[in-house]
Every structure is written in structure tokens, then in C-alpha cells.
Amino acid sequence: MSLARLERTKLWPVTANEVLLSWQRFLRDPIHRLWDTSTSCGVLMCCPDPDELRRMLSLIAAQLPTKDARMFRQHLARLDELW
């Protein structure tokens, strides 16, 4: 399944971009370690669930061609160092 088809059938258009931006924004927020389900609105671009973001990023990476997936995962690994 291609990334475009994944977005069309199981997610929504431009999911990959929105999820990656949300993950980057979440990690760069100095209080990201204080995330709590009871105080979070759960909106992707505001107060996303980090476990849900990682699940979606893994799903997206699995749909990329091998070389692109490798580069994507390396980028995620660099971001994960901020966690």
C-alpha cells in the first residue's frame, strides 16, 4: 500500500505531514514531558497523544519505499533524542 493510499483509506489526506509536524512541535515544547491525558484536549495540532503520534509515524514509515523509510526513521530517531 502506498502512503497516498494509506492516507486515502485509513487516515486522512496530508496525515504524514501533519503528524510529523505535530510530533516535532510536541517534542520542542519545553513542557512536553508533563503531557497528561486528563488535561489534554487530544487535538493533533494542539495537545496530541504522544503514543498515538508514534503509532501513526510507525504506520506511515511502514508504507514508504525502503530507502525513504530508512531516511524517515533516521529523522524520527534524531527527534526522539529530544524526548
PDB file as gemmi writes it, atoms N, CA and C in Angstrom:
CRYST1    1.000    1.000    1.000  90.00  90.00  90.00 P 1                      
ATOM      1  N   MET A   1       0.847  -1.171   0.000  1.00  0.00           N  
ATOM      2  CA  MET A   1       0.000   0.000   0.000  1.00  0.00           C  
ATOM      3  C   MET A   1       0.897   1.239   0.000  1.00  0.00           C  
ATOM      4  N   SER A   2       0.573   2.197  -0.826  1.00  0.00           N  
ATOM      5  CA  SER A   2       1.354   3.425  -0.885  1.00  0.00           C  
ATOM      6  C   SER A   2       0.921   4.367   0.231  1.00  0.00           C  
ATOM      7  N   LEU A   3       1.755   5.340   0.495  1.00  0.00           N  
ATOM      8  CA  LEU A   3       1.434   6.333   1.511  1.00  0.00           C  
ATOM      9  C   LEU A   3       0.172   7.101   1.133  1.00  0.00           C  
ATOM     10  N   ALA A   4       0.043   7.463  -0.137  1.00  0.00           N  
ATOM     11  CA  ALA A   4      -1.159   8.179  -0.593  1.00  0.00           C  
ATOM     12  C   ALA A   4      -2.407   7.329  -0.373  1.00  0.00           C  
ATOM     13  N   ARG A   5      -2.320   6.036  -0.680  1.00  0.00           N  
ATOM     14  CA  ARG A   5      -3.480   5.161  -0.483  1.00  0.00           C  
ATOM     15  C   ARG A   5      -3.794   4.992   1.002  1.00  0.00           C  
ATOM     16  N   LEU A   6      -2.760   4.870   1.823  1.00  0.00           N  
ATOM     17  CA  LEU A   6      -2.954   4.773   3.264  1.00  0.00           C  
ATOM     18  C   LEU A   6      -3.710   5.998   3.767  1.00  0.00           C  
ATOM     19  N   GLU A   7      -3.284   7.178   3.333  1.00  0.00           N  
ATOM     20  CA  GLU A   7      -3.956   8.406   3.755  1.00  0.00           C  
ATOM     21  C   GLU A   7      -5.405   8.441   3.266  1.00  0.00           C  
ATOM     22  N   ARG A   8      -5.635   7.991   2.055  1.00  0.00           N  
ATOM     23  CA  ARG A   8      -6.995   7.999   1.494  1.00  0.00           C  
ATOM     24  C   ARG A   8      -7.921   6.999   2.179  1.00  0.00           C  
ATOM     25  N   THR A   9      -7.395   5.835   2.531  1.00  0.00           N  
ATOM     26  CA  THR A   9      -8.261   4.762   3.005  1.00  0.00           C  
ATOM     27  C   THR A   9      -8.322   4.601   4.527  1.00  0.00           C  
ATOM     28  N   LYS A  10      -7.231   4.902   5.224  1.00  0.00           N  
ATOM     29  CA  LYS A  10      -7.209   4.632   6.663  1.00  0.00           C  
ATOM     30  C   LYS A  10      -6.964   5.857   7.519  1.00  0.00           C  
ATOM     31  N   LEU A  11      -6.458   6.912   6.938  1.00  0.00           N  
ATOM     32  CA  LEU A  11      -6.152   8.102   7.714  1.00  0.00           C  
ATOM     33  C   LEU A  11      -6.916   9.279   7.119  1.00  0.00           C  
ATOM     34  N   TRP A  12      -6.229  10.310   6.703  1.00  0.00           N  
ATOM     35  CA  TRP A  12      -6.839  11.436   6.005  1.00  0.00           C  
ATOM     36  C   TRP A  12      -5.751  12.090   5.162  1.00  0.00           C  
ATOM     37  N   PRO A  13      -6.135  12.857   4.144  1.00  0.00           N  
ATOM     38  CA  PRO A  13      -5.123  13.495   3.296  1.00  0.00           C  
ATOM     39  C   PRO A  13      -4.150  14.331   4.126  1.00  0.00           C  
ATOM     40  N   VAL A  14      -2.916  14.316   3.739  1.00  0.00           N  
ATOM     41  CA  VAL A  14      -1.764  15.003   4.349  1.00  0.00           C  
ATOM     42  C   VAL A  14      -1.482  14.582   5.785  1.00  0.00           C  
ATOM     43  N   THR A  15      -1.931  13.407   6.171  1.00  0.00           N  
ATOM     44  CA  THR A  15      -1.678  12.909   7.524  1.00  0.00           C  
ATOM     45  C   THR A  15      -0.195  12.891   7.844  1.00  0.00           C  
ATOM     46  N   ALA A  16       0.600  12.366   6.942  1.00  0.00           N  
ATOM     47  CA  ALA A  16       2.032  12.218   7.218  1.00  0.00           C  
ATOM     48  C   ALA A  16       2.651  13.556   7.603  1.00  0.00           C  
ATOM     49  N   ASN A  17       2.369  14.577   6.849  1.00  0.00           N  
ATOM     50  CA  ASN A  17       2.918  15.895   7.129  1.00  0.00           C  
ATOM     51  C   ASN A  17       2.404  16.434   8.465  1.00  0.00           C  
ATOM     52  N   GLU A  18       1.105  16.340   8.699  1.00  0.00           N  
ATOM     53  CA  GLU A  18       0.519  16.857   9.935  1.00  0.00           C  
ATOM     54  C   GLU A  18       1.036  16.129  11.168  1.00  0.00           C  
ATOM     55  N   VAL A  19       1.149  14.814  11.073  1.00  0.00           N  
ATOM     56  CA  VAL A  19       1.624  14.033  12.222  1.00  0.00           C  
ATOM     57  C   VAL A  19       3.086  14.349  12.515  1.00  0.00           C  
ATOM     58  N   LEU A  20       3.910  14.428  11.481  1.00  0.00           N  
ATOM     59  CA  LEU A  20       5.326  14.747  11.685  1.00  0.00           C  
ATOM     60  C   LEU A  20       5.483  16.147  12.276  1.00  0.00           C  
ATOM     61  N   LEU A  21       4.755  17.123  11.765  1.00  0.00           N  
ATOM     62  CA  LEU A  21       4.822  18.480  12.321  1.00  0.00           C  
ATOM     63  C   LEU A  21       4.343  18.505  13.769  1.00  0.00           C  
ATOM     64  N   SER A  22       3.294  17.777  14.054  1.00  0.00           N  
ATOM     65  CA  SER A  22       2.772  17.720  15.413  1.00  0.00           C  
ATOM     66  C   SER A  22       3.792  17.096  16.360  1.00  0.00           C  
ATOM     67  N   TRP A  23       4.447  16.016  15.925  1.00  0.00           N  
ATOM     68  CA  TRP A  23       5.470  15.355  16.747  1.00  0.00           C  
ATOM     69  C   TRP A  23       6.635  16.311  17.003  1.00  0.00           C  
ATOM     70  N   GLN A  24       7.088  17.014  15.959  1.00  0.00           N  
ATOM     71  CA  GLN A  24       8.187  17.957  16.121  1.00  0.00           C  
ATOM     72  C   GLN A  24       7.800  19.076  17.093  1.00  0.00           C  
ATOM     73  N   ARG A  25       6.604  19.615  16.929  1.00  0.00           N  
ATOM     74  CA  ARG A  25       6.135  20.687  17.800  1.00  0.00           C  
ATOM     75  C   ARG A  25       6.023  20.186  19.244  1.00  0.00           C  
ATOM     76  N   PHE A  26       5.481  18.992  19.404  1.00  0.00           N  
ATOM     77  CA  PHE A  26       5.336  18.400  20.738  1.00  0.00           C  
ATOM     78  C   PHE A  26       6.694  18.263  21.420  1.00  0.00           C  
ATOM     79  N   LEU A  27       7.683  17.726  20.710  1.00  0.00           N  
ATOM     80  CA  LEU A  27       8.995  17.498  21.303  1.00  0.00           C  
ATOM     81  C   LEU A  27       9.736  18.790  21.608  1.00  0.00           C  
ATOM     82  N   ARG A  28       9.493  19.815  20.820  1.00  0.00           N  
ATOM     83  CA  ARG A  28      10.201  21.082  21.028  1.00  0.00           C  
ATOM     84  C   ARG A  28       9.564  21.942  22.120  1.00  0.00           C  
ATOM     85  N   ASP A  29       8.364  21.581  22.522  1.00  0.00           N  
ATOM     86  CA  ASP A  29       7.694  22.311  23.600  1.00  0.00           C  
ATOM     87  C   ASP A  29       8.379  21.939  24.911  1.00  0.00           C  
ATOM     88  N   PRO A  30       8.888  22.913  25.659  1.00  0.00           N  
ATOM     89  CA  PRO A  30       9.622  22.590  26.885  1.00  0.00           C  
ATOM     90  C   PRO A  30       8.811  21.814  27.924  1.00  0.00           C  
ATOM     91  N   ILE A  31       7.511  21.889  27.884  1.00  0.00           N  
ATOM     92  CA  ILE A  31       6.713  21.170  28.886  1.00  0.00           C  
ATOM     93  C   ILE A  31       6.133  19.860  28.355  1.00  0.00           C  
ATOM     94  N   HIS A  32       6.691  19.361  27.238  1.00  0.00           N  
ATOM     95  CA  HIS A  32       6.134  18.136  26.648  1.00  0.00           C  
ATOM     96  C   HIS A  32       6.182  16.947  27.600  1.00  0.00           C  
ATOM     97  N   ARG A  33       7.104  16.952  28.509  1.00  0.00           N  
ATOM     98  CA  ARG A  33       7.204  15.830  29.447  1.00  0.00           C  
ATOM     99  C   ARG A  33       6.075  15.828  30.472  1.00  0.00           C  
ATOM    100  N   LEU A  34       5.332  16.910  30.548  1.00  0.00           N  
ATOM    101  CA  LEU A  34       4.236  16.997  31.504  1.00  0.00           C  
ATOM    102  C   LEU A  34       2.902  16.599  30.882  1.00  0.00           C  
ATOM    103  N   TRP A  35       2.919  16.078  29.652  1.00  0.00           N  
ATOM    104  CA  TRP A  35       1.679  15.714  28.958  1.00  0.00           C  
ATOM    105  C   TRP A  35       0.877  14.737  29.803  1.00  0.00           C  
ATOM    106  N   ASP A  36      -0.411  15.001  29.887  1.00  0.00           N  
ATOM    107  CA  ASP A  36      -1.290  14.180  30.711  1.00  0.00           C  
ATOM    108  C   ASP A  36      -2.639  14.048  30.003  1.00  0.00           C  
ATOM    109  N   THR A  37      -3.156  12.836  29.929  1.00  0.00           N  
ATOM    110  CA  THR A  37      -4.442  12.619  29.245  1.00  0.00           C  
ATOM    111  C   THR A  37      -5.576  13.402  29.883  1.00  0.00           C  
ATOM    112  N   SER A  38      -5.518  13.621  31.169  1.00  0.00           N  
ATOM    113  CA  SER A  38      -6.615  14.316  31.841  1.00  0.00           C  
ATOM    114  C   SER A  38      -6.659  15.811  31.528  1.00  0.00           C  
ATOM    115  N   THR A  39      -5.542  16.389  31.102  1.00  0.00           N  
ATOM    116  CA  THR A  39      -5.521  17.819  30.803  1.00  0.00           C  
ATOM    117  C   THR A  39      -5.352  18.112  29.320  1.00  0.00           C  
ATOM    118  N   SER A  40      -5.219  17.090  28.529  1.00  0.00           N  
ATOM    119  CA  SER A  40      -5.010  17.253  27.098  1.00  0.00           C  
ATOM    120  C   SER A  40      -6.339  17.278  26.348  1.00  0.00           C  
ATOM    121  N   CYS A  41      -6.416  18.156  25.340  1.00  0.00           N  
ATOM    122  CA  CYS A  41      -7.632  18.184  24.519  1.00  0.00           C  
ATOM    123  C   CYS A  41      -7.600  17.081  23.464  1.00  0.00           C  
ATOM    124  N   GLY A  42      -6.401  16.543  23.176  1.00  0.00           N  
ATOM    125  CA  GLY A  42      -6.266  15.456  22.225  1.00  0.00           C  
ATOM    126  C   GLY A  42      -6.241  15.871  20.768  1.00  0.00           C  
ATOM    127  N   VAL A  43      -6.369  17.163  20.495  1.00  0.00           N  
ATOM    128  CA  VAL A  43      -6.337  17.657  19.122  1.00  0.00           C  
ATOM    129  C   VAL A  43      -4.912  17.550  18.597  1.00  0.00           C  
ATOM    130  N   LEU A  44      -4.772  16.987  17.410  1.00  0.00           N  
ATOM    131  CA  LEU A  44      -3.458  16.699  16.829  1.00  0.00           C  
ATOM    132  C   LEU A  44      -2.522  17.898  16.836  1.00  0.00           C  
ATOM    133  N   MET A  45      -2.991  19.050  16.414  1.00  0.00           N  
ATOM    134  CA  MET A  45      -2.110  20.201  16.291  1.00  0.00           C  
ATOM    135  C   MET A  45      -2.036  21.033  17.573  1.00  0.00           C  
ATOM    136  N   CYS A  46      -2.679  20.572  18.642  1.00  0.00           N  
ATOM    137  CA  CYS A  46      -2.666  21.314  19.902  1.00  0.00           C  
ATOM    138  C   CYS A  46      -2.049  20.473  21.020  1.00  0.00           C  
ATOM    139  N   CYS A  47      -2.738  19.426  21.415  1.00  0.00           N  
ATOM    140  CA  CYS A  47      -2.336  18.583  22.552  1.00  0.00           C  
ATOM    141  C   CYS A  47      -2.397  17.111  22.148  1.00  0.00           C  
ATOM    142  N   PRO A  48      -1.524  16.679  21.231  1.00  0.00           N  
ATOM    143  CA  PRO A  48      -1.613  15.298  20.747  1.00  0.00           C  
ATOM    144  C   PRO A  48      -1.167  14.276  21.780  1.00  0.00           C  
ATOM    145  N   ASP A  49      -1.695  13.085  21.647  1.00  0.00           N  
ATOM    146  CA  ASP A  49      -1.276  11.955  22.466  1.00  0.00           C  
ATOM    147  C   ASP A  49       0.029  11.429  21.864  1.00  0.00           C  
ATOM    148  N   PRO A  50       1.147  11.501  22.595  1.00  0.00           N  
ATOM    149  CA  PRO A  50       2.429  11.076  22.025  1.00  0.00           C  
ATOM    150  C   PRO A  50       2.449   9.613  21.597  1.00  0.00           C  
ATOM    151  N   ASP A  51       1.757   8.752  22.318  1.00  0.00           N  
ATOM    152  CA  ASP A  51       1.716   7.341  21.923  1.00  0.00           C  
ATOM    153  C   ASP A  51       0.987   7.178  20.591  1.00  0.00           C  
ATOM    154  N   GLU A  52      -0.077   7.922  20.404  1.00  0.00           N  
ATOM    155  CA  GLU A  52      -0.825   7.877  19.143  1.00  0.00           C  
ATOM    156  C   GLU A  52       0.021   8.436  17.999  1.00  0.00           C  
ATOM    157  N   LEU A  53       0.737   9.515  18.254  1.00  0.00           N  
ATOM    158  CA  LEU A  53       1.615  10.074  17.222  1.00  0.00           C  
ATOM    159  C   LEU A  53       2.662   9.054  16.794  1.00  0.00           C  
ATOM    160  N   ARG A  54       3.303   8.408  17.764  1.00  0.00           N  
ATOM    161  CA  ARG A  54       4.337   7.426  17.420  1.00  0.00           C  
ATOM    162  C   ARG A  54       3.748   6.241  16.667  1.00  0.00           C  
ATOM    163  N   ARG A  55       2.543   5.815  17.055  1.00  0.00           N  
ATOM    164  CA  ARG A  55       1.895   4.722  16.345  1.00  0.00           C  
ATOM    165  C   ARG A  55       1.649   5.121  14.894  1.00  0.00           C  
ATOM    166  N   MET A  56       1.172   6.330  14.684  1.00  0.00           N  
ATOM    167  CA  MET A  56       0.890   6.795  13.331  1.00  0.00           C  
ATOM    168  C   MET A  56       2.178   6.966  12.532  1.00  0.00           C  
ATOM    169  N   LEU A  57       3.225   7.472  13.160  1.00  0.00           N  
ATOM    170  CA  LEU A  57       4.502   7.634  12.457  1.00  0.00           C  
ATOM    171  C   LEU A  57       5.078   6.285  12.055  1.00  0.00           C  
ATOM    172  N   SER A  58       4.944   5.286  12.903  1.00  0.00           N  
ATOM    173  CA  SER A  58       5.405   3.935  12.559  1.00  0.00           C  
ATOM    174  C   SER A  58       4.599   3.364  11.403  1.00  0.00           C  
ATOM    175  N   LEU A  59       3.293   3.583  11.422  1.00  0.00           N  
ATOM    176  CA  LEU A  59       2.425   3.135  10.342  1.00  0.00           C  
ATOM    177  C   LEU A  59       2.815   3.805   9.025  1.00  0.00           C  
ATOM    178  N   ILE A  60       3.081   5.090   9.088  1.00  0.00           N  
ATOM    179  CA  ILE A  60       3.488   5.846   7.896  1.00  0.00           C  
ATOM    180  C   ILE A  60       4.831   5.334   7.385  1.00  0.00           C  
ATOM    181  N   ALA A  61       5.789   5.152   8.271  1.00  0.00           N  
ATOM    182  CA  ALA A  61       7.114   4.666   7.854  1.00  0.00           C  
ATOM    183  C   ALA A  61       7.018   3.310   7.172  1.00  0.00           C  
ATOM    184  N   ALA A  62       6.117   2.476   7.636  1.00  0.00           N  
ATOM    185  CA  ALA A  62       5.952   1.137   7.055  1.00  0.00           C  
ATOM    186  C   ALA A  62       5.433   1.184   5.624  1.00  0.00           C  
ATOM    187  N   GLN A  63       4.835   2.291   5.220  1.00  0.00           N  
ATOM    188  CA  GLN A  63       4.270   2.402   3.878  1.00  0.00           C  
ATOM    189  C   GLN A  63       5.236   3.032   2.877  1.00  0.00           C  
ATOM    190  N   LEU A  64       6.331   3.567   3.358  1.00  0.00           N  
ATOM    191  CA  LEU A  64       7.297   4.218   2.474  1.00  0.00           C  
ATOM    192  C   LEU A  64       8.190   3.182   1.786  1.00  0.00           C  
ATOM    193  N   PRO A  65       8.703   3.527   0.606  1.00  0.00           N  
ATOM    194  CA  PRO A  65       9.711   2.668  -0.024  1.00  0.00           C  
ATOM    195  C   PRO A  65      10.906   2.519   0.923  1.00  0.00           C  
ATOM    196  N   THR A  66      11.629   1.451   0.794  1.00  0.00           N  
ATOM    197  CA  THR A  66      12.706   1.104   1.722  1.00  0.00           C  
ATOM    198  C   THR A  66      13.666   2.245   2.003  1.00  0.00           C  
ATOM    199  N   LYS A  67      14.192   2.866   0.972  1.00  0.00           N  
ATOM    200  CA  LYS A  67      15.172   3.951   1.154  1.00  0.00           C  
ATOM    201  C   LYS A  67      14.526   5.134   1.880  1.00  0.00           C  
ATOM    202  N   ASP A  68      13.325   5.513   1.473  1.00  0.00           N  
ATOM    203  CA  ASP A  68      12.630   6.627   2.109  1.00  0.00           C  
ATOM    204  C   ASP A  68      12.280   6.296   3.561  1.00  0.00           C  
ATOM    205  N   ALA A  69      11.871   5.062   3.807  1.00  0.00           N  
ATOM    206  CA  ALA A  69      11.534   4.639   5.166  1.00  0.00           C  
ATOM    207  C   ALA A  69      12.763   4.721   6.066  1.00  0.00           C  
ATOM    208  N   ARG A  70      13.903   4.314   5.537  1.00  0.00           N  
ATOM    209  CA  ARG A  70      15.148   4.374   6.312  1.00  0.00           C  
ATOM    210  C   ARG A  70      15.460   5.827   6.691  1.00  0.00           C  
ATOM    211  N   MET A  71      15.354   6.728   5.730  1.00  0.00           N  
ATOM    212  CA  MET A  71      15.630   8.142   5.988  1.00  0.00           C  
ATOM    213  C   MET A  71      14.609   8.727   6.966  1.00  0.00           C  
ATOM    214  N   PHE A  72      13.355   8.358   6.805  1.00  0.00           N  
ATOM    215  CA  PHE A  72      12.292   8.827   7.683  1.00  0.00           C  
ATOM    216  C   PHE A  72      12.542   8.358   9.115  1.00  0.00           C  
ATOM    217  N   ARG A  73      12.893   7.089   9.269  1.00  0.00           N  
ATOM    218  CA  ARG A  73      13.160   6.542  10.609  1.00  0.00           C  
ATOM    219  C   ARG A  73      14.399   7.187  11.244  1.00  0.00           C  
ATOM    220  N   GLN A  74      15.398   7.511  10.428  1.00  0.00           N  
ATOM    221  CA  GLN A  74      16.582   8.191  10.955  1.00  0.00           C  
ATOM    222  C   GLN A  74      16.203   9.583  11.459  1.00  0.00           C  
ATOM    223  N   HIS A  75      15.345  10.264  10.702  1.00  0.00           N  
ATOM    224  CA  HIS A  75      14.866  11.583  11.127  1.00  0.00           C  
ATOM    225  C   HIS A  75      14.092  11.450  12.444  1.00  0.00           C  
ATOM    226  N   LEU A  76      13.234  10.445  12.532  1.00  0.00           N  
ATOM    227  CA  LEU A  76      12.482  10.224  13.771  1.00  0.00           C  
ATOM    228  C   LEU A  76      13.407   9.920  14.941  1.00  0.00           C  
ATOM    229  N   ALA A  77      14.465   9.155  14.689  1.00  0.00           N  
ATOM    230  CA  ALA A  77      15.415   8.822  15.746  1.00  0.00           C  
ATOM    231  C   ALA A  77      16.099  10.087  16.276  1.00  0.00           C  
ATOM    232  N   ARG A  78      16.427  11.019  15.384  1.00  0.00           N  
ATOM    233  CA  ARG A  78      17.020  12.286  15.826  1.00  0.00           C  
ATOM    234  C   ARG A  78      16.026  13.074  16.666  1.00  0.00           C  
ATOM    235  N   LEU A  79      14.777  13.077  16.238  1.00  0.00           N  
ATOM    236  CA  LEU A  79      13.738  13.765  17.018  1.00  0.00           C  
ATOM    237  C   LEU A  79      13.525  13.094  18.369  1.00  0.00           C  
ATOM    238  N   ASP A  80      13.571  11.774  18.377  1.00  0.00           N  
ATOM    239  CA  ASP A  80      13.354  11.026  19.614  1.00  0.00           C  
ATOM    240  C   ASP A  80      14.401  11.332  20.673  1.00  0.00           C  
ATOM    241  N   GLU A  81      15.572  11.786  20.234  1.00  0.00           N  
ATOM    242  CA  GLU A  81      16.606  12.158  21.195  1.00  0.00           C  
ATOM    243  C   GLU A  81      16.159  13.348  22.048  1.00  0.00           C  
ATOM    244  N   LEU A  82      15.184  14.112  21.547  1.00  0.00           N  
ATOM    245  CA  LEU A  82      14.646  15.236  22.305  1.00  0.00           C  
ATOM    246  C   LEU A  82      13.707  14.777  23.408  1.00  0.00           C  
ATOM    247  N   TRP A  83      13.210  13.562  23.305  1.00  0.00           N  
ATOM    248  CA  TRP A  83      12.249  13.050  24.284  1.00  0.00           C  
ATOM    249  C   TRP A  83      12.932  12.909  25.620  1.00  0.00           C  
TER     250      TRP A  83                                                      
END                                                                             
